[in-house]
Amino acid sequence: MNRMIFNWQQAYFYMENGVMPVERPQVHKKTGKIFFVFDDNETKELYTEWCNRK
């Protein structure tokens, strides 16, 4: 399953930790916001780290 990430800092955190998006950045049709798409399984552990950071 893939997950859309709208938060640039979170997307860069994933990339800095070796997980690359599965697609190029896109623009959401309704909101006009840029988002990145990541594989949910690849980001599970990093998501926990992201939530627990200070």
C-alpha positions in Angstrom: 0.0 0.0 0.0 1.2 3.5 -0.8 0.9 6.6 1.4 0.7 10.2 0.2 2.8 12.6 2.3 2.0 16.3 2.1 4.5 17.3 4.8 7.8 18.2 3.1 9.8 17.8 6.3 8.5 14.3 6.8 9.2 13.4 3.2 12.8 14.7 3.5 13.2 12.8 6.8 12.3 9.6 5.0 14.7 10.3 2.1 17.5 11.3 4.5 17.0 7.9 6.1 17.3 6.0 2.8 13.6 5.6 1.7 12.9 7.1 -1.7 9.4 8.0 -3.0 7.9 5.4 -5.3 6.7 8.1 -7.7 7.7 11.6 -8.6 6.2 14.4 -6.5 2.7 15.3 -7.7 0.1 18.0 -7.3 -3.2 17.1 -5.6 -6.0 17.9 -8.0 -8.4 19.3 -5.4 -6.1 21.1 -3.0 -3.2 22.1 -5.3 -0.7 20.9 -2.7 2.4 19.0 -3.6 2.7 15.5 -2.2 5.2 12.6 -2.2 4.1 8.9 -2.4 6.0 6.4 -0.3 5.6 2.6 0.2 3.8 2.2 3.6 5.8 -0.9 4.5 9.1 0.8 3.9 8.2 3.8 6.1 6.6 2.0 9.1 9.7 2.2 11.4 10.6 5.7 10.2 7.1 6.9 10.8 7.4 5.8 14.5 10.7 7.7 14.7 9.1 10.7 13.0 6.3 10.7 15.6 8.7 10.3 18.6 11.2 13.0 17.5 11.6 16.1 19.6 
